[in-house]
Each structure stands twice: as structure tokens, then as C-alpha cells.
């Protein structure tokens, strides 16, 4: 089978399209015939050698990719929830057996039946970004209906899901983005939008229940601005787990009896099922920025690394009509 492999860390040139042996599922795994893979910043962070958290987990050579959508080709002997031919989406065994390939294996509990109303390309845009958003705003942020949430990086892959999930659960959603993305943010369902270039959110807001920071900047001064708008007992959640809160941020949080959390994404099939239901009910939409063929993975990574992507980038491995 064809797969995008790396044998060394570095720039886009280290990604090679190779022929490798098709993996065999373990007893608790499924083999998925892949139609599409999402692209996430984690992919090129790993390609570059990872961060302090990921580096110890990486072993070369490896196949990149952390989002999978396709059809079950084979099931392990212990798998009871899937049968050959099921259309699924989820998270493969990674790092190592990633989804930039024609087939991948993954733990059966990391997959669910894909939403019926969307394509494989759209389904591949969902797993990691949506699970990061869900983990952040609900598991760590404890967001409830009627609460107010401020979302930084609200038009990126993770932020786009966070806005829609929060809205679907009855929260009042305030999104921060650049001026060119404010209309898109309203389209996602934000109740209030703020242009980070011309408006100071810390002067406009107060008593916010949850601040969810899905923006790429790693700046504790920015975090201090977010703490200012929290209510007493509020929660600040950051997706940048490789960048700890400094003493100033921790002190500011303590003064407000607020909590600071950093999101380590959790993969739960119950969440993936609920997300699929929200998609099929029309409460969550998938916004794909661009689709690339597997051979153009370098261009896809360069686009992702620009940090100016609205929505998600996807690698198309097979055409939808190749299901037969």
C-alpha cells in the first residue's frame, strides 16, 4: 500500500510517498480502507521532531496522520462493534500507524460509524480537532447551558468546532478572530464577535465563565488578558500544552479563585458518536478549506503552517465513488 512516511525529522522534504506492507489489525483493532485523512498542526509539529510532550513518543520511521475516514476492511478477533463494510471515522494508532496512507489500523474504541449526512472528506476533517474542542470546553471547561464562553482562534480547525459545540449546548458564544473572518464566525453561530486587531476584548468583557484559547500564539501576557475577563471561579483552558502557565498567570488565576487547564486531547468513542449525531442533526457543519491529493502532502503542510487556514485541510486518498 502507499503511505506518506518520514525516516528523519525536518521540513516538508522529509515526507516520502512509499510502498509499505499493509498493517494487520490486533485482536482489539480494525483495519480501515482509507478515503481521506485530516491535516492537523500536530502532524507537522511531529514531522519537525515534536515538542517536549510528543518527542518521547516518536519512533522513526513513521506514517503521519491523526484523522481517519474510510471503510472497515478487516476486524480483529475481539472486535464486536464493527463489521466489514462499515463506514467509520476516528483516530488511528498514532504516532506510527497514521492515516496518510491507503490503509491504517486503529483501536476499535477510537472509531465510530461516520455521520451519514457527510462525505468521507468531510468526516476526515472531524476527529482530532473536534475531540480537542470537546475535551477543552466540556471536560476541562465544564461549560454549561446559559454560560458565557470566550473562544480565541475561533475560526481555526479546533475553534470552529468549539464555537458550534458551545452553541449547540446552549452557551452564549463570543468569538475572537481577524476582521476578514468575522462574518464566517457569525456563520458558525457566534453570538458576539471581536476583531483582535482593533478591539481589546479585556476592555469589552467581564464575568466570563470559560475562556477557551485555541489560538496558536504562546504568550503568557495574552493569557493574563484572558484571566482579566473571567468571573470569580471561572476557567481558562488552553490547547497549547507545550507552553505552561507562568507564575504571573497562576497568581492572577489564584486571585480570582479561577482554574487554569491545558488540554490533553482525550479520544472517547462516546464523544465521537455524540459529535456525529450533532452533525447529522445539522447543528454542526464541517468547513473544509481545501482538499489535496495524497501526492501533494507537502503543499498541504505548508498551507497549514501558515496559520491562516479557515476551517480544515484534508488529504483525499480515494474518491468517494470508489466505495464499490
Secondary structure, DSSP 8 states (H G I E B T S, - for coil): -EEEEESS-SSGGGEEEEE-------TTEEEEEEEEEEE-HHHHHHHTT--TTTGGG--SSEE--S-EEEEEEEE-TT--S--TT-EEEE--STTBB-SSBSEEEEEGGGEEE--TTS-HHHHHTTHHHHHHHHIIIIIIT---TT-EEEEESTTSHHHHHHHHHHHHTT-EEEEEE-GGGHHHHHHHT-SEEEETTT--HHHH---EEEEEE--S---HHHHHHHHHHEEEEEEEEES-TTS---HHHHHHHHHTT-EEEE------HHHHHHHHHHHHTTSS---EEEEEEGGGHHHHHHHHHTT--SSEEEEE-S-GGGG-
